[in-house]
């Protein structure tokens, strides 16, 4: 792999493209370039004269005659005729490109050019992205500046990787395209100097989060933790209080008498770093700093922040809000393997990924001593930084790689979902090839119908297959996984919005299995090509390289980051193409993908049975095989590769699995003794603490089972645990805190009109007693006897708790497990009642 040393030797100044934005005052796009040698930001303004535009099917003369207000629009610049490929109809067309002086003149107001013309294309793409696509810029890649122009640094491909590519593809043109892609993955990722910050604000009301837009209360502490060794906490001194001595070997302390001067200092620190990290800074820390500074009269030119509707950006550097990054479902599932599933707080994510957590305090922020305040605030900044530095800078490297694949600036990667990432990649490729980006209604008018009927309410077509599991305990279970099933299907059958139901008469005989749709034989689909490349790179190149013991550890780690980034994209690719909100949504493509996926699964099950294997359970792209012979399993894997063009991998090896009989609902213990729990109630977010602890105890005992002979012994211990919990409930031995459900309030209380959920009932009770309730408050409540059936924990007594409702939770949680182990739960409850009576 190319190294930073190699690149540094070739060029005196090398820059990493981090961000692209638009400067309204200058009327130009500008780029934020990371100076690799000096670890600073350099701002570079466009020198090409690029301007925003839209496309229309009206000729320039028609626009002038019928829509003169376009020509007279204050933002109008000029018109020109351009040629595009209409891939839906597979023909070249001529369109008029209407160019404007600024983005808002194209769209964004009721008087924009987009609103004047009856039919337009590519008018809703944000200007900074349009600039990236037209100039074929690659965020996250290296550039040099020559003669006032940006020039991309080309990356060499190692010989061993080239050989792997040539082993996958035979056509020269395909190999060339693959090499272009591989530059993104082989380019090194430099050290990026960055600082994390956290603020604490005085609040007169305990447990009340101050409103960042009003910013009425003083900022009393700001903590910094940087990856260049700068660690500091600045504290606002309190009136009539002597300065405390603060002892810490981790950070320095700086006191300020005046909040204005403190914020000026904070802003200087922020401005000195190219990247600033926060956790929920868009909603709180950065937004509060911005509004508080304005409230205190600090001049705009002294404030390095500027706010948008949903974000706060840096004028010079880049702001990364890690809360939004880790809340991205695709990252949680595919990059971090669902290691954090609870409420996504800094504490829960840090505990899950780096085994460290927040400093826990037992009094309000405003009542903390200087020492307590500094420790608490610094730990938050330290955790925020460490989430990007742990495991050899894994998170930062993922962000850079995702930028390279998606063609998005760093801020966009952080703040948008994966559907936005994939849309950007697809738009980039359309512009690269001269394709017209179709409007959603164009696709739907030609290809909007589906053939199969959905089982799940709200879906438009039949989805993934889930085969009912056999209930019971099964030892030596192997889970085989179709390697990227849906991406493999998309590649194998050339599925793309323009290839399915293509306009060519000669392709109509190329029907898909079991469906009335045909697929193009003349051209490779855009989606099939791109998803196919990404799938092949992960399955055949980077996943094997990440495990290759002959490669040095540093390189293996880099390859592992690459395969993780690819995993995020390919596993989410089907999902977005099957979403109505996705602009390239094409129902027959989504329907065909699931139909062919079902065909692959059914075929594999049939082949497994022919080879004498027992399939216990099938879920989407996985098969649970009971006690297979190695040679029989190998035959099925080879058959799938040869006949389906899809690879089967051994995903997990379970010592044993408890199948409850319900879909997506099982408990397994791997051969390494690790618990794998799917869908069982004890793992769910809002489950009371006593259930979680009981479930944890039961799970721990189950993890100790080595063979069938251990089952009876462990079963007796589990029954005893459930019995003890049952009696503690009956005898009111659990505390209210252990029985409490905790649910966040997502709307104002006045917005709950049609239904009143239990946590809302409890919140209204608190409000009647004078407690102010706002969106985001965590409402703790217990189940009680009486009309409302719930009470806020603060208002409840232990004798009011309705233990029968909690016994139902014990039953819901453990009936599935115990009955799979052969215990009749109704009989078990009966013995508890008899024991109590005796």
C-alpha positions, -999 to 999 in steps of 0.1 A, spaced: 0 0 0 12 35 -8 25 52 23 24 89 35 62 88 33 61 79 -4 36 107 -11 56 132 10 87 125 -10 70 131 -43 53 164 -34 63 194 -14 28 203 -4 0 177 -2 -36 183 8 -64 160 19 -98 172 6 -120 174 37 -149 196 27 -166 217 0 -189 247 8 -203 278 -9 -193 313 1 -222 336 -6 -202 368 -3 -175 356 -28 -201 339 -50 -178 308 -52 -173 273 -40 -144 269 -16 -126 238 -4 -112 230 30 -79 212 24 -60 195 52 -23 204 49 -7 170 57 27 184 65 16 212 88 -16 197 102 -36 228 94 -65 238 72 -60 257 39 -90 273 23 -89 272 -15 -114 291 -37 -127 278 -71 -108 292 -100 -129 276 -128 -159 299 -127 -183 270 -120 -219 282 -114 -251 265 -103 -276 253 -129 -306 231 -138 -317 212 -169 -349 215 -188 -364 199 -220 -374 234 -233 -352 249 -260 -337 283 -252 -360 301 -276 -390 285 -259 -378 297 -225 -373 332 -238 -408 333 -254 -429 315 -229 -410 321 -196 -394 355 -200 -392 358 -162 -363 333 -163 -343 357 -185 -352 387 -163 -345 368 -130 -319 388 -111 -299 356 -106 -300 344 -143 -266 341 -159 -269 323 -193 -283 293 -212 -266 266 -232 -276 234 -250 -260 201 -236 -262 165 -246 -271 138 -221 -277 101 -222 -313 92 -211 -306 57 -197 -343 50 -191 -349 51 -228 -313 43 -239 -310 73 -262 -291 106 -263 -311 137 -258 -305 175 -259 -315 196 -230 -311 233 -220 -288 241 -192 -300 272 -173 -271 287 -154 -275 310 -125 -252 333 -105 -260 318 -71 -276 286 -57 -307 303 -43 -316 315 -78 -318 279 -90 -339 267 -61 -348 274 -25 -373 302 -28 -408 306 -43 -394 329 -70 -364 307 -80 -359 296 -116 -368 260 -106 -403 272 -96 -409 291 -128 -401 263 -153 -427 235 -156 -402 206 -159 -367 204 -147 -339 179 -139 -310 180 -114 -324 212 -98 -326 199 -62 -289 188 -59 -272 210 -33 -247 233 -49 -216 221 -31 -224 185 -42 -231 196 -77 -196 212 -77 -180 180 -65 -198 159 -92 -190 182 -121 -153 185 -111 -151 148 -103 -136 157 -69 -129 129 -45 -133 140 -8 -108 121 14 -82 119 -13 -49 137 -18 -45 168 -40 -17 192 -49 -21 228 -63 -3 234 -96 -6 267 -115 -36 277 -93 -55 245 -101 -62 214 -80 -46 181 -93 -53 147 -78 -24 126 -66 -26 92 -83 -20 62 -60 -1 31 -71 -18 -4 -67 3 -32 -52 11 -61 -74 -6 -87 -52 -38 -66 -53 -36 -62 -90 -33 -99 -94 -64 -105 -73 -83 -80 -95 -71 -97 -127 -83 -130 -112 -118 -117 -108 -123 -98 -140 -112 -107 -176 -122 -77 -196 -96 -49 -199 -122 -21 -195 -135 -37 -163 -100 -41 -149 -93 -5 -156 -124 7 -138 -115 -16 -109 -80 0 -106 -97 35 -104 -118 22 -75 -88 6 -58 -69 39 -56 -95 50 -30 -88 20 -8 -50 18 -13 -45 55 -6 -31 60 30 -50 79 56 -28 105 73 -27 116 109 -55 142 113 -49 167 141 -81 171 161 -96 183 194 -127 173 213 -146 197 234 -174 195 260 -192 223 278 -211 225 311 -238 251 317 -252 265 349 -289 256 354 -311 269 382 -333 238 379 -317 204 386 -320 178 358 -330 206 334 -310 209 301 -307 246 293 -321 257 260 -292 262 235 -311 286 213 -319 309 242 -285 304 260 -297 323 291 -273 307 316 -235 309 319 -212 284 305 -192 274 336 -167 249 321 -152 239 288 -130 209 284 -105 201 256 -88 168 248 -67 167 216 -47 140 199 -16 163 199 -14 162 237 -33 194 245 -57 187 274 -72 216 293 -103 226 313 -113 262 315 -135 272 344 -156 303 351 -149 315 386 -178 319 409 -185 350 428 -175 351 465 -157 317 462 -120 312 465 -102 294 437 -100 257 445 -68 237 440 -75 212 412 -52 182 411 -50 162 378 -22 146 359 -45 144 328 -53 180 321 -43 216 329 -68 241 344 -73 277 334 -97 300 354 -115 330 341 -132 359 359 -152 370 329 -173 347 307 -168 368 276 -130 365 279 -133 328 286 -153 323 254 -129 344 233 -101 320 246 -122 289 238 -128 302 202 -91 308 197 -85 271 207 -112 259 184 -99 280 155 -64 266 159 -75 230 151 -85 217 116 -111 192 131 -132 197 162 -151 168 177 -182 169 199 -209 145 211 -242 160 203 -226 194 196 -250 202 167 -278 202 192 -261 215 223 -224 223 228 -216 242 196 -251 257 193 -250 269 229 -215 284 224 -227 302 193 -258 317 209 -242 325 242 -214 344 225 -239 364 205 -260 371 237 -228 384 254 -221 407 225 -190 390 211 -185 401 175 -193 378 146 -157 379 133 -145 366 167 -169 336 166 -155 307 145 -189 291 143 -219 295 120 -252 278 125 -276 261 102 -311 247 108 -298 213 120 -261 218 124 -233 241 135 -203 243 113 -168 259 116 -160 288 94 -125 274 87 -122 239 101 -146 209 102 -170 200 130 -177 163 136 -207 155 158 -200 119 168 -235 115 183 -249 117 148 -223 94 134 -228 66 160 -266 70 157 -264 61 121 -280 26 120 -258 14 92 -227 22 113 -241 6 144 -250 -27 126 -224 -32 99 -193 -13 111 -196 -19 149 -215 -52 148 -243 -40 171 -219 -37 201 -240 -8 214 -278 -12 212 -291 6 242 -299 44 243 -271 59 223 -254 81 248 -217 89 252 -216 67 282 -233 36 266 -213 38 234 -180 44 252 -186 15 275 -194 -8 246 -165 2 223 -136 13 247 -147 -1 280 -147 33 297 -175 56 308 -185 89 321 -178 102 356 -210 95 375 -222 123 398 -249 123 425 -257 160 425 -266 187 399 -238 202 377 -243 236 393 -236 222 427 -203 205 418 -170 217 433 -144 230 409 -125 196 411 -157 176 405 -167 199 377 -134 197 360 -132 159 363 -167 155 349 -163 178 320 -129 166 310 -139 130 310 -166 137 284 -141 155 261 -116 127 267 -142 100 258 -153 119 227 -117 120 215 -109 84 224 -139 72 203 -119 84 173 -84 72 184 -91 37 198 -81 7 177 -56 26 156 -79 56 147 -106 32 134 -134 57 134 -115 85 117 -103 61 91 -138 48 85 -150 84 80 -123 91 54 -130 59 35 -168 65 36 -161 100 21 -140 85 -7 -167 60 -16 -197 83 -13 -180 114 -27 -193 134 2 -175 160 24 -168 151 60 -197 171 74 -222 153 51 -209 119 60 -214 126 97 -248 142 95 -266 121 69 -279 85 66 -265 59 43 -293 65 18 -278 100 13 -243 84 9 -254 60 -18 -275 87 -36 -243 108 -37 -222 80 -51 -249 73 -78 -252 109 -88 -214 112 -90 -213 83 -114 -242 96 -135 -223 129 -140 -191 110 -147 -207 91 -176 -228 119 -189 -261 103 -178 -292 124 -171 -301 119 -134 -338 110 -137 -365 124 -115 -383 99 -93 -415 103 -112 -397 94 -145 -388 60 -131 -422 54 -115 -441 63 -146 -423 37 -166 -415 10 -140 -437 17 -110 -457 -16 -107 -449 -47 -86 -460 -83 -91 -458 -101 -58 -479 -93 -27 -464 -82 6 -469 -100 38 -458 -71 60 -483 -43 62 -471 -12 44 -447 -30 21 -452 -29 -17 -438 -64 -25 -428 -97 -9 -397 -94 11 -370 -116 26 -376 -153 35 -377 -164 71 -381 -201 76 -399 -211 109 -374 -225 133 -377 -259 150 -380 -252 188 -356 -269 211 -319 -271 221 -294 -281 193 -257 -287 198 -230 -281 172 -249 -257 149 -231 -240 120 -245 -208 105 -238 -204 69 -242 -169 54 -248 -159 18 -219 -135 14 -237 -102 8 -267 -120 -6 -287 -90 -21 -256 -73 -35 -246 -106 -51 -281 -109 -66 -280 -74 -79 -246 -81 -96 -254 -116 -108 -287 -107 -125 -277 -72 -137 -304 -54 -117 -306 -16 -121 -334 9 -127 -324 13 -163 -318 -24 -171 -350 -39 -157 -378 -37 -183 -353 -20 -207 -367 -7 -240 -349 -33 -262 -372 -57 -279 -345 -84 -281 -341 -84 -243 -377 -93 -235 -370 -130 -236 -344 -126 -208 -369 -131 -180 -361 -133 -143 -369 -165 -124 -406 -166 -113 -412 -130 -123 -427 -112 -153 -397 -89 -156 -369 -90 -182 -334 -76 -178 -312 -59 -204 -286 -82 -222 -270 -53 -241 -257 -31 -213 -243 -34 -178 -266 -17 -153 -251 12 -133 -263 -1 -99 -253 -37 -108 -218 -25 -118 -211 -3 -87 -227 -26 -61 -209 -56 -78 -175 -39 -76 -179 -30 -40 -191 -65 -32 -162 -81 -50 -136 -59 -35 -148 -68 0 -154 -106 -5 -125 -114 -28 -98 -88 -19 -100 -69 14 -117 -93 37 -91 -121 28 -62 -96 30 -74 -84 65 -69 -120 77 -37 -128 58 -10 -137 84 17 -131 58 9 -93 57 23 -71 85 -1 -61 112 -3 -24 102 -14 -32 67 -39 -59 79 -55 -33 101 -58 -9 72 -74 -36 51 -98 -44 79 -110 -8 79 -115 -10 42 -135 -41 44 -157 -26 72 -164 5 51 -173 -16 21 -195 -38 43 -215 -7 54 -222 2 18 -230 -31 3 -252 -43 31 -273 -11 30 -274 -9 -8 -305 -31 -13 -323 -14 15 -321 21 0 -330 9 -35 -362 -7 -20 -372 26 -2 -398 48 -17 -381 79 -4 -349 70 -23 -347 91 -56 -337 61 -77 -363 38 -62 -376 13 -88 -401 -12 -74 -393 -40 -99 -356 -38 -90 -364 -41 -52 -390 -68 -58 -366 -88 -81 -338 -86 -56 -359 -102 -28 -374 -127 -51 -341 -139 -64 -328 -139 -28 -356 -162 -18 -349 -184 -48 -312 -187 -37 -321 -196 -1 -347 -222 -12 -323 -237 -36 -296 -239 -10 -319 -255 15 -330 -281 -11 -294 -288 -20 -285 -291 18 -313 -317 22 -300 -336 -8 -266 -338 9 -282 -351 41 -279 -318 61 -306 -306 85 -315 -269 82 -330 -258 115 -338 -222 106 -334 -197 78 -334 -160 82 -329 -136 52 -294 -146 42 -284 -172 68 -290 -209 73 -287 -227 107 -273 -262 99 -274 -288 127 -243 -310 132 -231 -310 96 -203 -332 82 -175 -310 68 -175 -327 34 -213 -323 30 -211 -286 39 -183 -281 14 -204 -296 -14 -232 -271 -7 -208 -242 -6 -192 -251 -39 -226 -258 -55 -239 -223 -45 -208 -207 -60 -210 -226 -93 -248 -226 -98 -260 -194 -82 -229 -172 -85 -231 -165 -48 -206 -173 -21 -216 -191 11 -194 -185 41 -193 -201 75 -205 -171 97 -208 -186 132 -201 -219 150 -224 -224 180 -217 -248 208 -255 -249 210 -285 -229 201 -319 -225 219 -345 -219 193 -378 -205 208 -399 -215 178 -404 -178 170 -388 -160 141 -357 -139 148 -358 -151 184 -331 -173 197 -302 -176 221 -269 -192 211 -235 -199 227 -206 -198 204 -177 -223 206 -157 -196 223 -184 -193 250 -198 -160 238 -235 -153 241 -255 -144 210 -290 -132 218 -316 -122 192 -350 -107 199 -355 -119 234 -373 -94 257 -345 -93 284 -323 -75 259 -347 -47 250 -340 -11 258 -369 -2 282 -370 -35 301 -369 -29 339 -336 -34 357 -347 -64 377 -356 -83 344 -323 -72 328 -303 -85 358 -323 -117 359 -319 -122 322 -282 -116 326 -279 -142 354 -298 -168 333 -277 -161 302 -245 -164 322 -255 -199 334 -265 -209 299 -231 -198 286 -215 -224 309 -233 -254 293 -207 -275 275 -228 -306 264 -262 -321 267 -253 -335 302 -251 -300 317 -286 -290 307 -305 -306 336 -282 -291 362 -283 -256 346 -321 -259 341 -326 -264 379 -305 -233 386 -324 -212 362 -358 -224 376 -345 -214 410 -335 -179 398 -369 -174 383 -386 -187 414 -366 -162 436 -375 -133 414 -412 -144 415 -412 -144 453 -394 -111 455 -421 -96 434 -449 -111 455 -432 -99 487 -424 -64 475 -387 -69 479 -377 -51 447 -371 -13 449 -391 11 427 -359 19 408 -355 -18 400 -391 -20 387 -390 12 367 -395 15 330 -376 44 315 -388 60 282 -377 92 266 -404 118 258 -402 124 220 -430 150 217 -445 178 237 -473 165 260 -498 186 242 -491 166 210 -504 133 224 -540 135 213 -552 102 200 -533 79 223 -517 83 257 -487 59 262 -478 49 297 -448 71 300 -469 101 289 -495 93 316 -466 94 341 -452 126 327 -487 143 330 -488 132 366 -455 149 373 -467 180 355 -498 181 377 -474 182 407 -456 212 393 -426 196 375 -418 211 341 -417 185 314 -399 190 281 -391 169 250 -361 146 257 -369 141 294 -365 105 305 -397 94 323 -394 67 349 -426 49 359 -439 17 375 -470 -4 368 -496 1 395 -531 -10 404 -558 16 397 -574 34 368 -543 48 351 -523 16 356 -490 35 360 -473 60 383 -442 81 379 -415 67 402 -413 100 421 -450 97 431 -453 60 436 -452 38 468 -440 2 467 -473 -11 480 -491 4 449 -471 -18 425 -492 -44 406 -469 -74 408 -492 -94 384 -481 -71 356 -445 -77 364 -450 -115 366 -463 -112 330 -429 -97 321 -411 -126 337 -433 -150 318 -428 -131 284 -390 -131 290 -384 -167 301 -413 -187 287 -396 -190 253 -362 -201 267 -376 -225 293 -401 -242 270 -374 -246 244 -355 -264 272 -385 -287 278 -401 -269 308 -439 -262 307 -440 -226 320 -477 -229 331 -469 -259 352 -439 -240 366 -460 -211 377 -484 -236 392 -456 -250 414 -447 -214 425 -483 -209 436 -483 -242 455 -450 -234 472 -464 -201 483 -495 -217 497 -475 -243 515 
